[in-house]
Amino acid sequence: MIILLTIIHVIVCLFLVVVVLLQSGKAADLAGAFGGMGSQTVFGPRGSATVLSRATTVAAALFMVTSLTLSIMATRGGAGSSNPLLDKKRPVPTQPAQPQPGQSVPITVTPGVDGKQGTPQNLQVPVVPNPATNTKQPDQTKK
């Protein structure tokens, strides 16, 4: 639906540009170049509405309607629209699994001798329980 409406909107925009450029100005005669108006009325000469002026009015109304509809559909999600720019899903950060005591984890070490670094090596290191949580309190009853 949103794609069809966008295509209609672009066509209306192009039509509106062409119709406006085809129209002549209100004071297109020689008197208008010097600030004079063709008639002595307050608002200038007013002829009957031409086909181009009516087409401009209709195109401008369609432009406003399609613009408002597209903006409403974009903010509300469009109810079933498949716009890849609006449907981006953010990745959910995952927590790495905590290794349990008794398992092994890979680590990378870079040995060095006399200030010279060697090649990095991958080692499997066993996981040991945290000694701070497994320490027993000294027995307070013995003195």
Summary of the structure (lengths in Angstrom):
residues: 143
radius of gyration: 38.8
end to end distance: 84.9
largest distance: 119.7
contacts: 247
relative contact order: 0.10
helix: 38%
strand: 11%
